[in-house]
Structure formats: C-alpha cells, structure tokens
Amino acid sequence: MRFKTAIAAMLALGLFAGNGVAMARDGRAAKLSHGKWEGAWKDGDDSGGYSAGSVQGVYVLRFSGFQNGTGTNPSAPITGLAILTFDGNGNVTGTETTNTLLNSGAGAGVVCSGTLAGTASPNYTVNVDGSGSATLQLTLAAGSAPACGTSPINNDFNFVIVNGRRLAVSSSDDTGSWSGDAHAQGGD
C-alpha cells in the first residue's frame, strides 16, 4: 500500500512541477488542467493545434438554408446533401444534391446536382483553433433545370472541427445562406 501511495505522490509532484503535463502510455504528452485531460499532442506537434491533416477522409454533409432569388423568386428554402472527400493535404472534392422550393407559381421544387472541385490547390485550410474554410465550385450535371443556375457556381463554406468525426459547417454569400453538419462516413 505504501508503494502505491508513493507512486501516486511522485506522479502528483511530477504533474505539479511539469505544469500539468504528463506522458501518456504511448509516449505522447497530454495536459491535465482542472482535473480533466485537454488532449494529446501528435507527431511532435507541441502546439496542440489543428492542421489540414486533422480533416481527412469522406464526410457526409447535410445542410439547409435559403437561396437568394431574383424577380418573382425573392428567396427560396433549400435542403441538401453532399459527399466531401478531404485528402488531409488541403484538397477537397465531392458531389452535391440540393433541393430548392421556388416561390413562384405553386411552389415548384427543383433538384440540382453536380460535382464539387477546387480551382486551386490547396482548396481548404484549417487553422490551429480548428476553424477552417473551403473554396469550391459546383459544376451542374448535364440536363440540370435552368432554375439551378449556370455552372460553375461558387460553393465556398466555413467549418469548425467539433471532433475527429464531425464538422459544423456554414456558408453565406450573394447566392444565399445555409448551415449544417458533416459527419465522417461510417461514423456517428
């Protein structure tokens, strides 16, 4: 029992002297603050921050909002889905399908779909605090309704890393505003 007490005292003294930093079993440093672990640094990154490599893989984005209109269509509600593939090096591509309820006539619905790609590389960035942005263009599928617009359509968005498997996403520009969540495919 004295041995366990001595080990606990040495660990506590080490945390106090090391300003709350301890080594995890795998050798990575982790920080203990106010009794809770704040995270672990990876691959020698002692800043504890995020990077483009923090967002990697296939994410399913579900969003809703409003599309700005013209003339008899001052604005229209939209909902949509996108599949986004982040390469971990700052490049994202994907596909998108948006459902728009136009305000003209009896409220006709229009489905617009196409592919998403960047015009430059890298086309997404991640700041150390987990916020980021992506600059993409939507190229509409052949045969899309005229109400969908003219390709390519700028489709830029901002996001915040919620955890390793989820992003909070939003966009607002001269074409409209929307927000949603992107979940890693196969995740929760």
N, C-alpha and C positions, 0 to 999 in steps of 0.2 A: 504494500500500500504506500509506503514511504517513497518507493521508486516512482510510482505513477504521480504522486504529488510533486516530486522533484522535477519530473519531466514537464508537467503542466506549468510549474513555476518558471522553468527555463524558457518554455515556449512563450509565456506571457511576457517575460522580460525581453525576449527577442523581438516580439511584436512592438512593445513599447519603445525599445531602443531603435528599432528599424522603422519607426514612424508608421506602423501599421502594415508593413509589407512582410509577407511570409512566402516561403517557397511551397508550391503545391507538389504533390507526389511525382508529377511528371517533369518537375524541374522548372516549370514556368512560374513567374512571380504573380501573386494575386494580392489585392489590397483589402484589408479589413478596416471598415470605418463604421463607427457607431454600432458595432456588433453584427454588421452584415457585409458579406463579400460584395465588392463593387465590380469585380470582373477579373479577367486574366489577360495578360499581355501575350501576344502570339509572335512567334518567329523573330524574337529580338526587338519587337516594337515596344519601346518603353514609354511611349506616349499614351497608350491605352486607347488610341483613336481608331476611326474607321477609314477605309480607303475603297477604291473601286473593286478590289478583291473581296470586300465584305458582301457584295451583291453579285452572286454567281448562280447560274442555273436557270431553270424555266419557272416563271411566275405567272399565275392566272390573275388578271386584273378585272374586277367588277366595278363599274362606275355608273354614276347618274348625275344629271345636271340640266343645264339649259343651253341651247344653241341660239345664238343671235340670228335674227332673220332680217328681212327687208320687206317693204311694201305691206301686203296683207298678212305677212308672217313675222310679227314683231319679235317673237321668241317662241321656242318650241322645246318641250321637255325631251330629254334623251336618256337612254339607258344603254349600256353596252358591256361587252366582254372583249378582252384582248389576251393573247398569249405572248408574253415577252421573254426573250432569251437573252440573259446577261452573260457575257463571256468572262467577267471578272477582271478584264483589262480595259474597261471603259467603252465597250461597244455593245449595243442592244439592238435587236431586230425583233420582228414579230408579225402578228396578224391581228386585225381588229374587226369587230362587227358592232355597229351602232344602230339602235332602233330610235327613230325620231317620229314624234307625233306632231305633224304640221298643223298650224292653227287655221289653215284656210279650208273652206268648204265644210265637210262633215268631220274634219279632223283626221284626214288620211294619214296613215302610217307609212313610213319609208324605212327600208332596211338598207344600210350602206355598209359595205365591207371592202377590205383590201389588205395590202401588206404595208408594214412599217419598216423603215430603214433610215439610217442617218445619212446626212450629206457630207459629213466629215468624220474622221476617226481621231480620237475617241469622240463618241456622241453622248456619253453620260459621265458625270462626275459625282464623287462622294466626298463630302467634307469630313474632317476629323470628328465633328459632333454627330455624324450620322445623317445629316441632311444632304440632299443631292438634287440633281436635275438631269433631264434627258432632252435632247433635241432630235426630233424625228420628223419624217414626212410620211403621210399616208397616201399611197397610190391606190386609187379605187379599182376594184375588179371590173373587168370588161362587162359592159351592159348595165352598169350602175345607173340608177334613176338620176335624171338631171337635178333633182332636188338635193342630191348628195353633194353637189358642188363640182369643182373642176380640179383634177389631180395636177400636181401634188398638193396636198393640204398640210400645212404645218400642224404638227401634233406634239407640242412641247409640254412637259409636265415637271412638277417638283415632287419630291418624295422625302420621307423620313424613315429610316430603318427603325422599326418597332422592336424587332428581334431578328434572329438569324433566318426566320422563315416568313416574315411579314413586313410589308411596306405600307405606310399611309401615303396616298397619292392625291395630288390635286393639280388643276390647271385653270388658268383664266387668261384669256386674250381677246382679240377682237372678234373671234368666231364664237365665243361662249365661255361657260364655266362649268366644271364638273369636278367631282371628287370620288374617291373610292379606296378600296384596299386591294393589295396584290399579295397573294399567298404563294409560297413555293409549291409547285405542283407535287402532289404526293404528300404534302404536309397537312397541317391542321387548318 
